[in-house]
Amino acid sequence: MLHLRVAEPMRECEYSQISTRSSTPMETPYKKRIPKRRKWQAFPGRNKFYCNGRIMMARQTGVFYLTLVLILVTSGLFFAFDCPFLSMQITPAIPVIGGVLFVFVLGTLFRTSFSDPGVLPRATPDEAADLERQIDVANGSSSGYRPPPRTREVVINGQTVKLKYCFTCKIFRPPRASHCSLCDNCVERFDHHCPWVGNCVGKRNYRFFYMFILSLSFLTIFIFAFVITHVILRSHRYGFLNTLKDSPASVLEVVVCFFSVWSIVGLSGFHTYLISSNQTTNEDIKGSWSSKRGKGNYNPYSYGNIFTNCCAALCGPLPPSLIDRRGFVQLDTPQPITPTNGITMYGSTQSQSHMAAATPLLQSEPVILTDEAFLPGRTSLGGPCSGALPLGGHPTPPTSTPNLSCDNDMLPLRNEQSDGLRHHHTDGGHHHFLTPEEAPSPPGMLPCGSPLGHSHTIQGFYNPASQDSLHEDSVRGLVKLSSV
Amino acid sequence: EISAPWTFHNLQELRHSASLANKVFLQRDYSDGTTCRFQTKFPSELESRIERPLFEDTVKRLNIYYAEAEKMGGQSYLEGCLACATAYLIFLCMETRYEKVLKKIGRYIQEQNEKIYAPRGLLITDPIERGMRVIEISIYEDRGSSGSCSGSSSTSGSSAR
């Protein structure tokens, strides 16, 4: 216990003595004092973990609970009020099928919400340093104000794909990966961040997400149809007003189902299209593989036929999680976040845990400002981005947030300006500023289709920004528009 | 045959008596899409430490194993459909094919380290521990020899792995 509070010179002596004695110096003196910490407690992203690391969700889970409540209440009312009548009058198979659908919906919902979407762990300090060296060698000495953007080009199946460097995770993102600003993680085969399931949708949970919305479509249509049937049959016998008096819940169910059907069924149709063409929401919104971009532009990941694409997305091998949430933190292995001011390993993991798990407020404060700072700027950019939608005749994606679809096309100008910001701030503390490419989804998407007031959730959360950042951002927006 | 001034009989000895001099990272090769492949380019830092064919052989074999894990064929489809039918509860008792192959890869890397790399003062880290981004090869200098630790990382002084 004395070791931590001992003055500098003394501590240094102690430290070097330990290192010659054993190969794992940190563990021996501290082993009795510190219980072994699990990796999820030191996770650098903005995720919440439950059940000792088994469950992983995004930070804002309010809308997820809303989804859960809507499903539970509507189904519960259906089973309580409509099923007795229907099972007697028509067939008892109705509640049985309804029950199966209901269980399936909940199962896939939980699986989507609680699993790791395919988060890429951040680079270790050694890797980051090695990459920096390679980038410096490739670019030559940085000339003047604007260093060139960090990208690598790779030819996949005849198409040239640009791999972007992620400043937060310090890696070159694999193709189809994207950085989710809400969760502050790079996610493989990033589809979108869905607030309704309270998690990102990526490589590892896309199939569960698809099955969730598909089964929910069936459940919604099922409940809708049979509640209408119930009301009609009852009205024949007892009159319409008496029916409403006997079964008031039916009205609520019809209303909920009516509004849900359009968005959920629409979303299912949209994702069926995406799966059959092997695209992600992100790619579709940006029009990455649209033939409008150029004559030779095609999707290099597609297998050519719809059947193979569907099988690959839904029945392909499920890769394991790369982040090993329940493993124990090895104190002698390099941690992704480097300690800033020479504090010991113990100290750094402690601060990580404070940041990652217990008090997200510490990180969220500066983040809120930058989020909102970019948000109004995005409105002006909504034009080119959402313009991509009607062009191809694709069905508009409703509710879910296709995060950062426009952002990755940002100018290099924005990259290194905030890169400068980022470096300055990471020197000063553990604050993670978002680069423009990581800013949240463009509200330009929201007018396209968010019937359930999804936009209000986000705008209600962020505080108004300063005049300066608004002005700066609208200037950037103009620059972006002019370059498109 | 490259002459080595040190002889490490096993990995433990390597970790205890050597100091980390440098790390080489083999990045992913995305030319085939998002499937897991590593570049087989022979890094210049290893030229004096290991023969090129041995090294390339290791990396090629790893690539073959990863391709096998991610292969989409009858067996993987069957596994996917069966898992879906049992609401993925089957994975509580059975491990996926991917996980089986990853274990095989772990054993292969361990074996390669013991037989080929440790005697040459090198150590391969399983890519799964680096998020499948890189194959990390640690280069060790014998503590007794006058190896400079200039390229070493922040973990050099205290942790001789």
Interface residues (C-beta under 8 A of the other chain):
Chain A: Y15 I18 S19 S23 T24 P25 M26 F104 G107 R111 L120 P121 A123 T124 P125 D126 E127 A129 D130 L131 V154 V155 I156 N157 V161 L163 I171 F172 P174 P175 R176 E188 R189 M211 P300 Y301 C311 A312 L314 C315 G316 P317 L318 P319 P320 L322 I323 D332 T333 P334 T338
Chain B: R15 H16 K23 V24 F25 Q27 R28 Y30 S31 D32 G33 T34 A69 E70 K71 M72 S76 Y77 E79 G80 C81 A83 C84 A87 Y88 T96 R97 Y98 E99 L102 I128 R130 G131 M132 R133 V134 E136 S153 S154 T155 G157 S158 S159 A160 R161
